[in-house]
């Protein structure tokens, strides 16, 4: 249940974005299907770090049982290396959510965004979030440090994708994630 709640917490975040509602329903569904795994994982690990979930022995043991000790150590290391500024991680989650496809793990070419009616809208939305992140970084840290932090943020996403690609193939987890995606897609359609 804890895993499900951490992963699904990204859906309301996306739904509250006015930019998300500018897109046609079919584009929202494709975006969600393509990017949910990465954005959900990033958001879930970020929440674990912020709430010190991995310091709880019971939670840690249940994750180790599900994923294995080495994998959990790698996840903890990865999220610990992410920027300590939570606002940057939240903006990064939006960038990932509006990416045309940030997932190499759960790629689904059923709905090709490039042939949909509004790929330009999607690119402009993603550009807005990248610009906000960049300007915020420059405001906080100056140009040189902003460039270094931006690079580390991109690296943290690539590391996360690599770690998720190495995740133990657990049928229960796949069914759970697929169920969450289907339920959330249904919610997105009903919401309009």
C-alpha angles and dihedrals in degrees: 000000000000091000091049094049093050093049096044093048088082092064097067089044091058094041091056091057112101087210090062090057092052088070124081115257093251091055091049091052093049091046091050094047093048100041105029095090094054097037091045092050093046091047092045094050091044090053091047090054095045093047095040089235093155089060090064106094094208093052092043092052093049091050091047089052091050101040107015131251098270093051093050092049089053092049092050091048092049096050091043088058092054117103113284091225103094092197090064091052091050092052089047090054089056091049089053092045092055095042115120085236127340095168124094089166105057100024113163118184094190091106111035109201092200091066095043123105098254114037089134090058089053093049092048091050091050090047091054092055093045089050092048090050093048095047091046090051092049091047093052102037112013126247101293096046090042090057091050093048093046089052091050091050091053090047091051090055092048090048090050092051089050092049092048089050088057094048115127109263101246115176092206092056092047091051090047093050092045090050091049091050093049093047092048092047088052090050091050091053094045090049090065 
